[in-house]
Amino acid sequence: MTIGRRELLKTGAALSVGSVLASYPDAAKAASGQTIDLPGADELVPANMPKGFSKSEMERRWKKLREWMKKDGFDCLVVPARPQGNADVKWISESNANWAVFPADGQPTLIFRGGDDGASVEENSPVKFDVRVSRFNRSRVIIDRLKELGMERARIGVGNLSGQMRNDEGGVSYITMTNLKEALPKAKFESAVQLLMKVKLERGPEEIEVLRIASRVSELAVRAIVEAGGPGVPQRDVWFHVFKTLLDASGEEPQRVSIRSGDEGNTAGGRPLDEPFVAGQICSQELSCHVLGYASQVNHTMCIGSPAPANWESAFKYVVEIFHALVDYAKPGVSFQEYGEFYRKKVEDRGEGYWGVVFHTGGASGDGPRMGPTRPDENGDLVVKPGMVFTIKPRFVIEGVESPSAQFGDPVLITETGAERLGRRKPELITIGV
């Protein structure tokens, strides 16, 4: 069964997901009767979620973006929506526009495929855009706007053109770029991918507050697994319970609900699975809600029933020790490559580790690097700086268990002096269904 985002976000979305969950009645019956302490969890309801970003926040973003454009020598940016997450256009406009044209001086333009979305932005946005609608030939609208701005000889940065993380060749249509170059033959078009990625990493106060709330909401998913899971319970039932828990808390479709028993959480692909939880297996997850479209991932491996693997407790306690060491090490000025090597050394002091993603950027979907010791393509020259928000999610092999590893992950905010953990749950050993 496929649930579209638009359907979930309409009025009564919680009821619609509830009706889906109701088709798996054993979910409620299988509740373990257990829970975990989450201070302030009762406050996490849609009525208490932030309603939107302010005019001053949007003006802060525009000012910062123009400063970066000046530093990099761009006269204008042409920014497309990205299929894997509309992070760039969202950050510029807090809209679902298909394209943004953002000049170093002058009013930005948003181009929509449908008129209703564009009209909503004109009516509700705290800042003013030039809004245009084109169902088909969007390059024609982009060209017209670039000419109106006098960009015939400009240096124009293009989002998602090349060098995009996890998609090095980008995703801009060949036809679109050909049309732009033919219409403005004396303009210079270059990739602005790195600019658009890095300019967002040091968050403003309103973004930080949203990510702080998102971190707390995401933790509800851990509690939901504890409450609904146990030996023999279908993972599908627990998935729907977690999905509905996050939706009911924030009022938005979750960004990531990927749960698996007996393997790494990401192998579930964010889907509900028809596999049962098996006693003695370790459950791994990637869990993140959306608050104003922003997400912060949490991770907390737990044991399903008994008997637990012989080395489970020691492995989990050590991965928590590594997590705290990484929080302490997260000081402004440390390069992420150095940070990753520090993690590697901590793991190798005791055994083997997982060298993929250890630092997962918080923010809009599809945004930001996912870094670790063996990911120089995404670590790049990035340095820890105040205002960054990312999940620290170390893993440590459980001796005698093929998969998954022990893992504890939680978002942190980088301050002038170090890192502040945003989650509130205890990094405790959890066994469910006993």
VMD Tcl script that draws the C-alpha trace (Angstrom):
set ca {
  {0.00 0.00 0.00}
  {1.43 3.38 -0.99}
  {0.52 6.52 0.92}
  {1.22 9.79 -0.89}
  {2.57 12.78 1.01}
  {-0.21 15.06 -0.17}
  {-2.88 12.67 1.12}
  {-1.15 12.38 4.49}
  {-0.98 16.11 4.98}
  {-4.61 16.86 4.17}
  {-7.09 17.49 6.96}
  {-7.65 14.31 8.91}
  {-4.27 12.86 7.98}
  {-3.88 11.26 11.40}
  {-7.19 9.47 10.95}
  {-6.23 8.25 7.50}
  {-3.04 6.69 8.82}
  {-4.99 5.35 11.79}
  {-7.29 3.56 9.38}
  {-4.28 1.99 7.68}
  {-2.90 0.93 11.05}
  {-6.29 -0.49 11.96}
  {-5.84 -3.05 9.18}
  {-3.10 -4.55 11.38}
  {-5.09 -5.08 14.62}
  {-2.39 -7.16 16.29}
  {-0.27 -4.01 16.67}
  {-2.28 -2.80 19.65}
  {-2.68 -6.29 21.12}
  {1.05 -6.89 20.93}
  {1.96 -3.81 22.96}
  {4.66 -4.84 25.41}
  {3.47 -2.71 28.31}
  {6.96 -1.22 28.49}
  {7.99 2.36 27.90}
  {10.97 4.68 28.27}
  {11.14 8.03 29.99}
  {11.02 11.04 27.66}
  {10.77 14.30 29.66}
  {8.23 16.70 28.17}
  {6.90 14.18 25.63}
  {3.27 15.14 26.34}
  {4.00 18.63 24.98}
  {4.84 17.22 21.55}
  {1.57 17.70 19.66}
  {0.80 19.58 16.42}
  {-0.70 22.54 18.32}
  {2.70 23.16 19.95}
  {4.75 22.86 16.77}
  {6.20 26.04 15.21}
  {3.88 27.47 12.55}
  {6.48 28.80 10.14}
  {9.65 30.83 9.77}
  {9.55 34.58 10.31}
  {10.29 37.41 7.91}
  {13.53 38.14 9.78}
  {14.64 34.51 9.40}
  {14.02 34.58 5.64}
  {15.82 37.91 5.32}
  {18.74 36.41 7.27}
  {18.97 33.57 4.76}
  {18.84 35.91 1.77}
  {21.52 38.18 3.24}
  {23.78 35.22 3.99}
  {23.23 33.68 0.55}
  {24.08 36.97 -1.18}
  {27.25 37.30 0.87}
  {28.31 33.83 -0.25}
  {27.38 34.60 -3.86}
  {29.55 37.72 -3.76}
  {32.44 35.73 -2.27}
  {32.13 33.09 -5.02}
  {31.55 35.62 -7.79}
  {27.99 34.67 -8.80}
  {25.65 37.33 -10.17}
  {22.60 35.05 -10.01}
  {21.56 31.54 -9.03}
  {19.19 29.25 -10.92}
  {18.06 26.59 -8.48}
  {15.92 23.54 -9.36}
  {13.95 21.32 -7.03}
  {15.74 18.03 -6.45}
  {13.84 14.70 -6.65}
  {15.61 13.39 -3.54}
  {14.65 16.42 -1.46}
  {13.85 20.03 -2.25}
  {16.34 21.38 0.29}
  {17.82 24.23 -1.77}
  {14.57 25.80 -2.98}
  {12.98 25.23 0.44}
  {15.79 27.08 2.22}
  {15.54 30.03 -0.18}
  {11.76 30.25 -0.18}
  {10.07 27.83 2.26}
  {8.02 26.70 -0.72}
  {7.71 23.69 -3.02}
  {8.55 25.71 -6.13}
  {10.01 23.80 -9.07}
  {12.65 26.48 -9.73}
  {14.04 29.58 -8.04}
  {15.90 32.39 -9.77}
  {17.86 34.25 -7.10}
  {19.78 37.39 -8.15}
  {22.57 38.96 -6.12}
  {20.46 42.11 -6.25}
  {16.73 42.23 -6.92}
  {13.60 40.24 -6.20}
  {13.85 36.43 -6.33}
  {11.52 34.55 -8.65}
  {9.75 31.27 -7.94}
  {8.45 29.12 -10.80}
  {5.67 26.63 -10.12}
  {4.15 23.89 -12.21}
  {0.68 24.63 -10.82}
  {-1.10 27.90 -10.12}
  {-2.56 27.00 -6.70}
  {0.86 26.55 -5.09}
  {2.14 29.80 -6.50}
  {-0.94 31.69 -5.31}
  {-0.48 30.28 -1.81}
  {3.10 31.58 -1.65}
  {2.05 35.03 -2.85}
  {-0.62 35.12 -0.16}
  {1.18 33.55 2.82}
  {4.95 34.03 2.47}
  {6.52 36.48 4.96}
  {8.77 37.75 2.15}
  {7.78 38.76 -1.36}
  {8.65 36.83 -4.48}
  {8.05 37.31 -8.16}
  {5.84 34.24 -8.68}
  {5.36 32.66 -12.11}
  {3.58 29.54 -13.30}
  {4.57 27.32 -16.20}
  {3.17 23.85 -16.69}
  {5.47 22.94 -19.56}
  {8.34 25.10 -20.87}
  {9.96 26.24 -17.65}
  {13.27 27.10 -19.32}
  {11.41 29.79 -21.27}
  {10.28 31.40 -18.01}
  {13.80 31.17 -16.54}
  {15.27 32.79 -19.66}
  {12.75 35.62 -19.60}
  {13.51 36.36 -15.96}
  {17.29 36.24 -16.47}
  {16.98 38.73 -19.32}
  {14.76 40.99 -17.24}
  {17.50 40.99 -14.61}
  {20.14 41.87 -17.20}
  {22.06 38.60 -16.89}
  {23.09 38.26 -20.54}
  {26.81 38.48 -19.61}
  {26.53 37.28 -16.01}
  {28.17 34.44 -14.12}
  {25.23 32.26 -13.16}
  {25.36 29.45 -10.60}
  {23.14 26.44 -11.20}
  {21.97 24.14 -8.42}
  {22.09 20.34 -8.82}
  {24.25 20.75 -11.92}
  {27.33 18.70 -11.02}
  {29.18 17.65 -7.89}
  {25.97 16.92 -6.03}
  {26.51 14.58 -3.09}
  {25.46 11.03 -3.93}
  {24.73 12.15 -7.50}
  {27.94 13.60 -8.91}
  {26.52 14.22 -12.40}
  {23.60 16.21 -11.04}
  {20.02 16.18 -12.25}
  {19.40 19.27 -14.37}
  {17.79 18.49 -17.72}
  {20.13 18.58 -20.72}
  {17.37 20.33 -22.68}
  {16.97 22.99 -20.01}
  {20.70 23.77 -19.88}
  {20.93 23.78 -23.69}
  {18.05 26.26 -23.90}
  {19.63 28.53 -21.29}
  {23.03 28.54 -22.96}
  {21.61 29.16 -26.42}
  {19.40 32.01 -25.17}
  {22.23 33.66 -23.21}
  {25.39 32.71 -25.16}
  {27.60 35.29 -23.42}
  {26.57 34.27 -19.91}
  {28.69 31.79 -17.98}
  {26.87 28.90 -16.29}
  {28.68 27.01 -13.52}
  {27.73 24.61 -10.74}
  {26.63 26.23 -7.47}
  {26.17 22.89 -5.70}
  {28.91 23.42 -3.11}
  {27.71 26.94 -2.30}
  {24.11 25.80 -1.82}
  {25.20 22.93 0.42}
  {27.63 24.83 2.64}
  {25.65 28.04 3.07}
  {22.96 26.14 5.00}
  {25.17 24.24 7.43}
  {25.56 26.99 10.04}
  {21.95 27.36 11.16}
  {20.12 30.45 12.36}
  {18.32 30.59 15.74}
  {14.88 29.70 14.33}
  {16.27 26.73 12.40}
  {18.08 25.52 15.52}
  {14.89 25.69 17.56}
  {12.99 23.71 14.90}
  {15.74 21.06 14.83}
  {15.72 20.93 18.63}
  {11.99 20.17 18.58}
  {12.41 17.70 15.70}
  {15.03 15.83 17.72}
  {12.61 15.43 20.61}
  {9.77 14.31 18.34}
  {12.04 11.75 16.62}
  {12.78 10.21 20.02}
  {9.11 9.32 20.31}
  {9.79 6.71 17.63}
  {12.18 4.90 19.96}
  {9.53 4.82 22.68}
  {6.92 3.63 20.16}
  {9.09 0.63 19.23}
  {9.55 -0.24 22.90}
  {5.79 -0.03 23.49}
  {4.67 -2.03 20.45}
  {7.50 -4.45 19.77}
  {8.35 -7.89 21.07}
  {9.11 -11.44 19.92}
  {6.72 -12.59 17.19}
  {5.28 -9.13 16.51}
  {5.24 -8.30 12.78}
  {7.70 -5.53 12.02}
  {5.04 -4.04 9.73}
  {2.74 -3.44 12.73}
  {5.47 -1.69 14.66}
  {6.38 0.41 11.60}
  {2.82 1.72 11.29}
  {2.67 2.43 15.01}
  {5.92 4.43 14.80}
  {4.77 6.26 11.67}
  {1.50 7.28 13.28}
  {3.23 8.31 16.51}
  {5.47 10.74 14.63}
  {2.63 12.02 12.45}
  {0.39 12.59 15.47}
  {3.16 14.50 17.26}
  {4.31 16.90 14.54}
  {1.38 16.87 12.09}
  {3.82 16.09 9.25}
  {4.76 12.92 7.40}
  {7.91 11.43 8.98}
  {11.14 11.82 7.04}
  {12.51 8.33 7.79}
  {11.05 5.25 9.46}
  {13.35 2.33 8.71}
  {13.24 -0.53 11.23}
  {14.70 -4.02 11.08}
  {15.32 -6.88 13.45}
  {18.38 -8.98 12.71}
  {19.95 -6.54 10.26}
  {20.95 -2.89 9.96}
  {17.99 -0.50 10.06}
  {18.78 1.08 6.70}
  {18.34 -2.28 4.93}
  {14.57 -1.95 5.45}
  {14.63 0.91 2.96}
  {12.11 2.93 4.96}
  {9.36 0.36 4.27}
  {7.12 -1.73 6.55}
  {8.33 -5.33 6.39}
  {6.40 -8.60 6.65}
  {9.07 -10.10 8.90}
  {8.44 -10.88 12.60}
  {10.64 -9.70 15.43}
  {12.64 -12.73 16.58}
  {13.65 -13.33 20.19}
  {17.36 -12.73 20.75}
  {17.80 -10.55 17.67}
  {18.92 -6.93 17.79}
  {16.60 -4.28 16.33}
  {18.26 -1.41 14.47}
  {16.59 1.71 13.10}
  {16.87 5.08 11.34}
  {14.15 7.33 12.76}
  {13.34 10.95 11.99}
  {10.21 13.07 11.96}
  {9.55 16.30 10.07}
  {8.95 19.67 11.75}
  {8.47 22.45 9.17}
  {10.12 20.02 6.77}
  {13.25 19.73 8.95}
  {14.49 16.37 10.28}
  {16.94 15.13 12.92}
  {17.70 11.41 12.94}
  {17.90 9.25 16.08}
  {19.13 5.65 16.48}
  {18.92 3.26 19.43}
  {19.55 -0.45 18.92}
  {17.65 -2.70 21.33}
  {17.34 -6.40 22.04}
  {14.17 -8.33 21.20}
  {13.25 -10.61 24.10}
  {15.70 -13.19 25.35}
  {18.19 -14.72 25.44}
  {20.30 -11.70 24.45}
  {23.52 -12.27 22.51}
  {26.40 -12.86 24.90}
  {28.27 -9.68 23.92}
  {25.26 -7.41 23.38}
  {25.40 -5.53 26.68}
  {29.14 -4.80 26.55}
  {28.94 -3.72 22.89}
  {26.06 -1.32 23.52}
  {27.71 0.18 26.60}
  {30.90 0.77 24.64}
  {29.11 2.40 21.71}
  {27.49 4.79 24.19}
  {30.97 5.53 25.56}
  {32.11 6.28 22.00}
  {29.09 8.55 21.49}
  {29.97 10.61 24.57}
  {33.60 10.80 23.46}
  {32.49 12.11 20.06}
  {30.22 14.70 21.71}
  {33.16 15.87 23.83}
  {35.44 16.02 20.77}
  {33.01 18.14 18.70}
  {34.69 21.50 19.10}
  {34.68 24.32 16.53}
  {37.71 24.07 14.25}
  {37.97 20.28 14.13}
  {37.84 18.97 10.55}
  {35.31 16.23 9.87}
  {38.08 14.09 8.40}
  {39.98 14.39 11.70}
  {36.73 13.78 13.56}
  {36.13 10.58 11.62}
  {39.64 9.32 12.31}
  {39.13 9.98 16.04}
  {36.03 7.78 15.84}
  {37.93 5.06 14.00}
  {40.62 5.00 16.69}
  {38.06 4.78 19.51}
  {36.45 1.78 17.84}
  {39.72 0.02 17.01}
  {40.81 0.32 20.64}
  {38.30 -2.48 21.36}
  {37.34 -4.17 18.10}
  {35.77 -3.55 14.72}
  {33.48 -0.78 13.53}
  {31.28 0.41 10.73}
  {33.03 3.07 8.66}
  {30.13 4.51 6.70}
  {27.96 7.38 7.95}
  {28.82 8.54 11.48}
  {27.81 12.21 11.23}
  {24.44 12.77 9.55}
  {23.48 16.40 8.83}
  {20.12 17.61 10.14}
  {17.85 19.78 8.02}
  {15.54 19.48 5.05}
  {15.28 16.14 3.25}
  {18.15 15.43 0.88}
  {20.22 18.17 2.49}
  {23.77 18.16 3.76}
  {26.64 15.70 3.86}
  {26.67 12.29 5.53}
  {30.20 11.92 6.81}
  {32.55 9.31 8.20}
  {36.16 8.04 8.07}
  {35.78 6.52 4.59}
  {33.67 9.27 2.99}
  {36.20 11.91 1.83}
  {33.83 12.86 -1.01}
  {31.37 14.25 1.55}
  {33.75 15.19 4.37}
  {35.69 17.33 1.91}
  {37.22 20.34 3.61}
  {34.35 20.72 6.06}
  {35.14 21.88 9.58}
  {32.97 21.77 12.71}
  {31.46 25.24 13.20}
  {29.00 26.85 15.64}
  {25.40 26.57 14.48}
  {25.82 23.16 12.84}
  {23.31 20.47 13.79}
  {24.07 16.85 12.98}
  {23.42 13.38 14.35}
  {26.36 11.51 15.84}
  {25.59 7.82 15.25}
  {28.56 5.50 15.99}
  {28.37 1.74 15.60}
  {30.30 -1.07 17.21}
  {30.31 -4.73 16.20}
  {28.61 -7.16 18.58}
  {31.01 -10.09 18.69}
  {29.20 -13.24 17.62}
  {26.38 -11.31 15.87}
  {26.63 -10.99 12.10}
  {24.26 -8.02 11.95}
  {23.38 -5.44 13.10}
  {26.01 -3.54 15.06}
  {25.30 -1.84 18.36}
  {24.42 1.80 17.72}
  {23.36 4.92 19.58}
  {22.64 8.11 17.64}
  {21.39 11.52 18.68}
  {21.49 15.04 17.18}
  {23.85 17.65 18.60}
  {24.10 21.42 18.23}
  {27.58 22.87 17.91}
  {28.08 25.89 20.15}
  {31.05 28.25 20.52}
  {32.60 25.90 23.07}
  {31.48 22.40 22.07}
  {28.44 20.23 21.42}
  {25.04 20.20 23.10}
  {22.97 17.03 22.81}
  {19.43 17.81 21.63}
  {17.72 14.56 22.64}
  {16.43 13.86 26.14}
  {16.20 10.06 26.42}
  {18.71 8.08 28.45}
  {21.35 6.18 26.45}
  {20.20 3.04 28.22}
  {20.28 -0.64 27.41}
  {16.82 -1.67 26.19}
  {15.27 -5.13 25.98}
  {11.66 -5.28 24.75}
  {8.99 -7.92 25.05}
  {10.13 -9.53 28.31}
}
mol new
graphics top color blue
foreach p $ca { graphics top sphere $p radius 0.5 }
foreach p [lrange $ca 0 end-1] q [lrange $ca 1 end] { graphics top cylinder $p $q radius 0.2 }
display resetview
